[in-house]
Amino acid sequence: METTMNNQRSRVLFSDKTKQIIVEVICYLFVLLWIYAATNKILDFEKFKVQIGQSPILTDYALIVPYLIPSIEIIIAVLVLIKRTLLIGLYASFGLMLMFTIYIFIILNFAEKIPCSCGGILEKMGWTEHLIFNIGFVVLSLIAIIFQTQFNEKKAK
């Protein structure tokens, strides 16, 4: 019953058109984020590989992770751009951002040495700022998933 009331409140707060615009803006933000992040990793690939190898959590996977992460980021950016795969891309964005956020939390709280494998603007952030940035994108992905799911349900009726 409470879920129904929450859904009704969000339908009242935002029109369908507004929700659609919010989802589109969030999707474009994720496309920018994923393409930017992947490009930075690819352009300075050797540095990225070294930093992954220094991670206390990822050392055992240092041969595959440097190839996997930029590839996944590019794939997710494409998924978010295609209407048919939009929701899959949003869930993938949520999952990857959540994984990155958990990784940062673990590094901040349990690692002796804190490596940074971020590039560009994100490299200039401290770890706490980076954690807040990631949490913000996790929240954005949840908002987009909720609105897009509501839109899809309405469309299916």
C-alpha positions in Angstrom: 0.0 0.0 0.0 2.8 2.4 0.9 4.5 1.6 -2.4 1.4 2.5 -4.3 1.2 5.8 -2.5 4.8 6.6 -3.3 4.2 5.8 -7.0 1.1 8.0 -7.0 3.1 10.8 -5.3 5.9 10.6 -7.9 3.2 10.6 -10.7 1.7 13.7 -9.2 5.1 15.5 -8.7 6.2 15.0 -12.2 4.3 14.8 -15.5 5.1 12.0 -17.9 6.9 14.5 -20.2 9.0 15.8 -17.3 9.9 12.3 -16.3 10.9 11.5 -19.8 13.1 14.6 -20.0 14.7 13.7 -16.6 15.5 10.2 -17.9 17.0 11.5 -21.1 19.2 14.0 -19.2 20.4 11.3 -16.8 21.1 9.0 -19.8 23.1 11.7 -21.5 25.0 12.3 -18.3 25.8 8.5 -18.1 26.9 8.5 -21.8 29.3 11.4 -21.1 30.5 9.7 -17.9 31.1 6.3 -19.5 32.7 7.6 -22.7 34.8 10.1 -20.8 36.0 7.4 -18.3 36.7 4.8 -21.0 38.5 7.3 -23.2 40.8 8.4 -20.3 41.6 4.8 -19.4 42.3 3.9 -23.1 44.5 7.0 -23.8 46.7 6.4 -20.7 46.3 2.6 -20.8 49.7 1.7 -19.4 49.2 4.0 -16.4 45.7 2.5 -15.9 47.1 -1.1 -16.0 49.8 -0.2 -13.4 47.3 1.4 -11.1 44.9 -1.6 -11.3 47.9 -3.8 -10.5 48.6 -1.8 -7.4 45.0 -2.1 -6.1 44.9 -4.4 -3.1 41.6 -5.8 -4.2 42.2 -6.2 -8.0 45.8 -7.5 -8.1 44.7 -11.0 -8.9 42.6 -9.8 -11.8 45.1 -7.2 -13.1 45.5 -8.9 -16.5 41.9 -8.7 -17.5 40.4 -5.8 -15.5 42.2 -3.0 -17.5 40.6 -4.4 -20.7 37.3 -5.2 -19.2 36.4 -1.9 -17.5 36.7 0.4 -20.5 34.9 -2.1 -22.7 32.0 -2.4 -20.3 31.8 1.4 -20.0 31.6 1.8 -23.8 29.0 -1.0 -24.1 26.8 0.6 -21.3 27.0 4.0 -23.0 25.7 2.4 -26.2 22.9 0.5 -24.3 21.7 3.8 -22.7 21.6 5.5 -26.1 19.3 2.9 -27.8 15.6 3.1 -26.8 15.1 -0.7 -26.8 18.1 -1.3 -24.5 17.7 1.9 -22.4 16.4 0.1 -19.2 19.1 -2.5 -19.5 21.7 0.2 -19.8 20.3 2.0 -16.8 20.4 -1.2 -14.7 24.0 -1.8 -16.0 24.9 1.8 -15.1 23.4 1.4 -11.6 25.3 -1.9 -11.2 28.7 -0.6 -12.3 28.4 2.7 -10.4 27.4 0.7 -7.3 30.4 -1.6 -7.8 32.7 1.4 -8.2 31.2 3.0 -5.1 31.6 -0.1 -3.0 35.2 -0.4 -4.2 35.9 3.2 -3.2 34.3 2.6 0.2 36.3 -0.5 0.8 39.6 1.2 -0.3 38.9 4.2 1.9 38.1 2.1 5.0 40.2 -1.0 4.7 43.2 -0.5 2.4 46.6 0.6 3.7 47.6 2.1 0.3 45.1 4.0 -1.8 45.8 3.8 -5.5 43.8 5.9 -8.0 43.0 4.5 -11.4 40.8 7.4 -12.4 41.6 9.8 -15.2 41.0 13.4 -16.1 38.8 15.5 -13.9 38.0 12.5 -11.6 41.7 12.2 -10.8 41.7 15.7 -9.4 39.0 14.7 -6.8 39.9 13.3 -3.4 38.6 9.9 -2.5 35.8 11.3 -0.3 34.6 13.6 -3.2 34.8 10.7 -5.6 32.7 8.6 -3.2 30.0 11.4 -3.1 30.2 11.8 -6.9 29.6 8.1 -7.3 26.7 8.0 -4.8 25.1 10.8 -6.8 25.3 8.8 -10.0 23.9 5.7 -8.2 20.9 7.9 -7.1 20.5 9.3 -10.6 20.4 5.8 -12.1 17.8 4.7 -9.6 15.6 7.8 -10.4 15.9 7.0 -14.1 15.1 3.3 -13.6 12.0 4.2 -11.6 10.7 6.8 -14.1 11.5 4.6 -17.1 9.8 1.6 -15.5 6.7 3.7 -14.8 6.8 5.0 -18.4 7.1 1.4 -19.8 4.3 0.1 -17.6 2.0 2.9 -18.7 2.9 2.3 -22.3 2.2 -1.5 -22.0 -1.3 -0.8 -20.7 
